[in-house]
Amino acid sequence: MKLFTQHPASVGESYTEHLGVASHFGLRMIGGGVAALIHGVLPFLFTTTGSRTITALHAEIVAKRAHETEQRSVEFVI
């Protein structure tokens, strides 16, 4: 059971939450990748889809990490 819960717990998620987040990211990457492959063959299609997908996913993961850091930090008042 630890194999299924250790990593999700390390990023502040349950197994089910992690499954949803990872699936969301994976499907978005597949979609962007397919668009990039089609763009390679037909350069007039999906001219910005791949780069927009990468930019959006990067922004999501940076925001998620910032939120996790805020939750873990402790403020001291002296």
C-alpha distances in whole Angstrom, upper triangle without the diagonal:
4,5,5,7,9,11,12,12,15,17,17,15,12,10,13,16,15,15,18,20,19,20,23,24,23,26,28,28,29,31,33,33,34,37,38,38,41,42,43,45,46,47,48,45,42,44,42,38,36,37,37,33,33,34,33,29,30,32,28,26,29,29,25,25,28,27,24,26,29,26,25,29,31,34,37,40,43
4,5,5,5,9,10,10,12,14,15,14,12,10,14,16,14,15,19,19,18,20,23,23,23,26,28,27,28,31,32,32,34,37,37,38,40,42,42,44,46,46,48,45,42,43,41,38,36,36,36,32,31,33,31,28,28,30,27,24,27,27,23,23,26,25,22,24,26,24,22,26,28,32,34,37,40
4,6,6,8,10,11,12,14,15,14,13,10,14,15,13,14,17,18,16,18,21,21,20,23,25,25,25,29,30,29,31,34,34,34,37,39,39,41,43,43,45,42,39,40,38,35,33,34,34,30,29,31,30,26,26,28,25,23,25,26,23,22,26,25,22,24,27,25,23,27,29,33,35,39,42
4,6,7,8,9,11,13,13,11,9,7,10,12,10,10,14,15,13,15,18,18,18,21,23,23,23,26,28,28,29,32,32,33,35,37,38,40,41,42,43,40,37,39,36,33,31,32,32,28,27,29,27,24,25,26,23,21,24,24,21,21,24,23,20,23,25,23,22,26,29,32,35,38,41
4,6,5,6,9,10,10,9,7,6,10,11,9,11,14,14,14,16,19,19,19,22,24,24,25,28,29,29,31,33,34,35,37,39,39,42,43,43,44,41,38,39,37,34,32,32,32,28,27,29,27,24,24,25,22,20,22,23,19,19,22,21,17,20,22,20,19,23,25,29,31,35,38
4,6,5,6,9,10,10,9,9,13,13,11,13,16,16,15,18,20,20,20,23,25,24,26,29,29,29,32,34,34,35,38,39,39,42,43,43,45,42,38,40,37,34,32,32,32,29,27,28,27,23,24,25,22,19,21,22,18,17,21,20,16,18,21,19,17,21,23,27,29,33,36
4,5,5,7,9,9,9,9,12,12,9,11,14,13,12,15,17,16,17,20,21,21,23,25,26,26,29,31,30,32,34,35,36,38,40,40,41,38,35,36,33,30,28,28,28,25,23,25,23,20,20,21,19,16,18,19,15,15,18,17,14,16,19,18,16,20,23,26,29,33,35
4,5,5,6,5,6,6,9,8,6,9,11,10,10,13,15,15,16,19,20,20,22,24,25,25,28,30,30,32,34,35,36,38,39,39,40,37,34,35,32,29,28,28,27,24,23,24,22,19,19,20,17,15,17,17,14,13,17,16,13,15,18,16,15,19,22,25,28,32,35
4,5,5,5,6,8,11,10,9,12,14,13,14,17,18,18,19,22,23,23,26,28,28,29,32,33,33,35,37,38,39,42,43,42,44,41,37,38,35,32,31,31,30,27,25,26,24,21,21,22,19,16,18,18,14,14,17,15,12,14,16,14,13,17,19,23,26,29,32
4,6,8,10,11,14,12,11,14,16,14,14,18,19,18,19,23,23,23,25,28,28,28,31,33,33,34,37,37,38,41,42,41,43,40,36,37,34,32,30,29,29,26,24,25,23,20,20,20,18,15,16,17,13,12,15,14,10,12,15,13,12,15,18,21,24,28,30
4,6,9,11,13,10,9,12,13,11,12,15,16,15,17,20,20,20,23,25,25,26,29,30,30,32,34,35,36,39,39,39,40,37,33,34,31,28,27,26,25,23,21,21,20,17,16,17,14,11,13,13,10,9,12,11,8,10,13,11,11,14,17,21,24,27,30
4,7,10,12,9,9,13,13,12,13,16,17,17,19,21,22,22,25,27,27,28,31,32,32,34,37,37,38,41,42,41,42,39,35,36,33,30,29,28,27,24,23,23,21,19,19,18,15,13,15,14,10,10,12,10,7,10,12,10,10,14,16,20,23,26,29
4,7,8,6,6,9,10,9,11,14,14,15,17,19,20,21,23,25,25,27,29,30,31,33,35,36,37,40,40,40,41,37,34,35,32,29,28,28,26,24,23,23,21,18,19,19,16,14,16,15,11,12,15,13,10,14,15,13,13,17,20,23,26,29,33
4,5,5,6,8,10,11,12,14,15,16,18,20,21,22,24,26,27,28,30,32,33,34,36,37,39,41,41,41,42,39,35,37,34,31,30,30,29,26,25,26,24,21,22,22,19,17,20,19,15,16,19,16,14,17,19,16,17,20,23,26,29,32,35
4,6,5,6,9,10,10,12,14,15,16,18,20,21,22,24,26,26,28,30,31,32,34,36,37,39,40,40,41,38,34,36,33,30,29,30,29,25,25,26,24,21,22,23,19,18,21,20,17,18,21,19,17,20,22,19,20,23,26,29,32,36,39
4,5,5,6,9,10,10,12,14,15,16,18,20,21,22,24,25,27,29,30,31,33,34,36,38,38,39,39,36,33,35,32,29,28,29,27,24,24,26,23,20,22,22,19,18,21,20,17,19,21,19,18,21,23,20,21,25,27,31,34,37,40
4,5,5,6,9,10,11,12,14,15,17,18,20,21,23,24,26,27,29,30,32,33,35,37,37,37,38,34,31,33,30,27,26,27,25,22,22,23,20,17,19,19,15,15,18,17,13,15,18,16,14,18,19,17,18,22,25,28,31,34,37
4,5,5,6,8,10,11,12,14,15,16,18,20,21,22,24,26,27,28,30,31,32,35,35,35,36,33,30,31,29,25,24,25,23,20,20,21,19,16,17,18,14,13,16,16,12,14,17,16,14,17,19,18,18,22,25,28,31,34,38
4,6,5,6,8,10,10,12,14,15,16,18,20,21,22,24,25,26,28,30,31,33,34,34,35,32,28,30,28,25,23,25,23,20,20,22,19,16,18,19,16,15,19,19,15,17,20,19,18,21,23,21,22,26,29,32,35,38,41
4,6,5,6,9,10,11,12,14,15,16,18,20,21,23,24,26,27,28,30,32,32,33,33,30,26,29,26,23,22,23,21,18,19,20,17,15,17,18,14,14,18,17,14,17,19,18,17,21,22,21,22,25,29,31,35,38,41
4,5,5,6,9,10,11,12,14,16,17,18,20,21,23,24,26,27,29,31,31,31,32,28,25,27,24,21,20,20,19,15,16,17,14,11,14,14,11,10,14,13,11,13,16,15,14,18,19,18,20,23,26,29,32,35,39
4,5,5,6,9,10,10,12,14,15,16,18,20,21,22,24,25,27,29,30,30,31,27,24,26,23,20,19,20,19,15,15,17,15,11,14,15,12,11,15,15,13,14,18,17,16,19,21,21,22,25,28,31,34,38,41
4,5,5,6,8,10,10,12,14,15,16,18,20,21,22,24,25,27,28,28,29,26,23,25,23,19,18,20,18,15,16,18,15,13,15,17,14,14,17,18,15,18,21,20,19,23,25,24,25,28,31,34,38,41,44
4,6,5,6,9,10,11,12,14,16,17,18,20,21,22,24,26,27,27,27,24,20,22,20,17,16,17,16,12,13,15,12,10,13,14,11,12,15,15,14,16,19,18,18,22,23,23,24,27,31,33,37,39,43
4,6,5,6,9,10,11,12,14,15,16,18,20,21,22,25,25,25,26,23,19,21,18,15,14,15,14,10,10,12,10,7,10,12,9,9,13,14,13,15,17,18,18,20,22,22,24,26,30,32,36,39,42
4,5,5,6,9,10,10,12,14,15,16,18,20,21,23,24,24,25,22,19,21,19,15,14,16,15,11,12,15,13,10,13,15,13,13,16,18,16,18,21,21,21,23,26,25,26,29,33,35,39,42,45
4,5,5,6,9,10,11,12,14,15,17,18,20,22,22,23,23,20,17,19,18,14,13,15,14,11,12,15,13,11,14,16,14,15,18,19,18,20,23,23,23,26,28,28,29,32,35,38,41,44,47
4,5,5,6,8,10,11,12,14,15,16,18,20,21,20,21,18,14,16,14,11,10,12,11,7,9,11,10,8,12,13,12,13,16,17,16,19,21,21,22,25,26,27,28,31,34,36,40,43,46
4,5,5,6,9,10,10,12,14,15,16,19,19,19,21,18,14,16,14,11,9,11,11,7,8,11,10,8,11,14,13,13,16,18,17,19,22,22,23,25,27,28,29,31,35,37,41,43,47
4,5,5,6,9,10,10,12,14,15,17,18,19,20,17,14,16,15,12,10,13,13,10,11,14,14,12,15,17,16,17,20,21,21,22,25,26,26,28,31,31,32,34,38,40,44,47,50
4,5,5,6,9,10,11,12,14,16,16,17,17,14,11,14,13,9,8,12,11,8,11,14,13,12,15,17,16,17,20,21,21,23,26,26,27,29,31,32,33,35,39,41,45,47,51
4,6,5,6,9,10,10,12,15,15,14,16,12,9,11,10,6,5,8,8,6,8,11,11,10,13,15,15,16,19,20,21,22,25,26,26,28,30,31,33,35,38,40,44,46,50
4,5,5,6,9,10,11,13,14,14,16,13,11,12,12,9,7,10,11,9,10,13,14,13,15,18,18,18,21,23,23,24,27,28,28,30,32,33,34,36,40,42,46,48,52
4,5,5,6,8,10,11,12,13,15,12,10,12,13,10,9,12,13,11,13,16,16,16,18,21,20,21,24,26,25,27,30,31,31,33,35,36,37,39,43,45,49,51,55
4,5,5,6,9,10,10,10,11,8,6,9,9,6,6,10,11,10,12,15,15,15,18,20,20,21,24,25,26,27,29,30,31,33,35,36,38,40,43,45,49,51,54
4,5,5,6,9,10,9,11,9,7,8,9,7,5,9,11,10,11,14,15,15,17,19,20,21,23,25,26,27,29,31,32,33,35,36,38,39,43,45,48,51,54
4,5,5,7,9,10,12,10,9,11,12,11,9,12,15,14,14,18,19,18,20,23,23,24,26,28,29,30,32,34,34,36,38,39,40,42,46,48,51,54,57
4,5,5,6,8,10,7,8,10,12,10,10,14,15,15,16,19,20,20,22,24,25,26,28,30,30,32,34,35,36,38,40,41,42,44,48,50,53,56,59
4,5,5,5,7,5,6,7,9,9,9,12,13,14,15,17,19,19,21,23,24,25,27,29,30,31,33,35,36,38,39,41,42,44,47,49,52,55,58
4,6,6,9,9,9,9,12,12,11,13,16,16,17,19,21,21,23,25,26,27,29,31,32,33,35,36,37,39,41,42,43,45,49,50,54,56,59
4,6,9,9,11,11,14,14,14,17,19,19,20,22,24,24,26,28,29,30,32,34,35,36,38,40,40,42,44,45,46,48,52,54,57,60,63
4,6,6,9,9,13,13,14,16,18,18,20,22,23,24,26,28,29,30,32,34,35,36,38,39,41,42,44,45,47,48,52,54,57,60,63
4,5,8,7,10,12,12,14,16,17,18,20,22,23,24,26,27,29,30,32,33,35,36,38,39,41,42,44,45,47,50,52,55,57,60
4,7,6,10,12,13,15,16,17,19,20,22,24,25,26,28,30,31,32,34,36,37,38,40,41,43,44,46,47,51,52,56,58,61
4,5,9,9,11,13,14,15,17,19,19,21,23,24,25,27,29,30,31,33,35,36,37,39,40,42,44,45,49,50,54,56,59
4,6,5,8,10,10,11,13,15,16,17,19,20,21,23,25,26,27,29,31,32,34,35,37,38,40,41,45,46,50,52,55
4,6,8,9,10,12,13,14,16,18,19,20,22,24,25,26,28,29,31,32,34,35,37,38,40,41,45,46,49,51,55
4,6,6,6,8,10,11,12,14,15,16,18,20,21,22,24,26,27,28,30,32,33,35,36,37,41,42,46,48,51
4,6,5,6,9,10,10,12,14,15,16,18,20,21,22,24,26,27,28,30,32,33,35,36,40,41,45,47,50
4,5,5,6,9,10,11,12,14,16,17,18,20,21,23,24,26,27,29,30,32,33,35,38,40,44,46,49
4,5,5,6,9,10,11,12,14,15,16,18,20,21,22,24,26,27,29,30,32,33,36,38,41,44,47
4,5,5,6,9,10,11,12,14,15,16,18,20,21,22,24,26,27,29,30,32,35,36,40,42,45
4,5,5,6,8,10,11,12,14,15,16,18,20,21,23,24,26,27,29,30,34,36,39,42,45
4,6,5,6,9,10,11,12,14,15,16,18,20,21,22,24,26,27,28,32,34,37,40,43
4,6,5,6,9,10,11,12,14,15,16,18,20,21,23,25,26,27,31,32,35,38,41
4,5,5,6,9,10,11,12,14,15,17,18,20,21,23,25,26,29,31,34,37,40
4,5,5,6,9,10,11,12,14,15,17,18,20,21,23,24,28,30,33,36,39
4,5,5,6,9,10,11,12,14,15,16,18,20,21,22,26,28,31,34,37
4,6,5,6,9,10,11,12,14,15,16,18,20,21,25,26,29,32,35
4,6,5,6,9,10,11,12,14,15,17,19,20,24,25,29,31,35
4,5,5,6,9,10,10,12,14,15,17,18,22,24,28,30,33
4,5,5,6,9,10,11,12,14,15,16,20,22,25,28,31
4,5,5,6,9,10,11,12,14,15,19,20,24,26,30
4,5,5,6,9,10,11,12,14,18,20,24,26,30
4,5,5,6,9,10,11,12,16,18,22,25,28
4,5,5,6,9,10,11,14,16,19,22,25
4,5,5,6,9,10,13,15,19,21,25
4,5,5,6,9,12,15,18,21,25
4,5,5,6,10,12,16,19,22
4,6,5,8,10,14,16,20
4,6,8,11,14,17,20
4,7,10,13,16,20
4,7,10,13,16
4,7,10,13
4,7,10
4,6
4
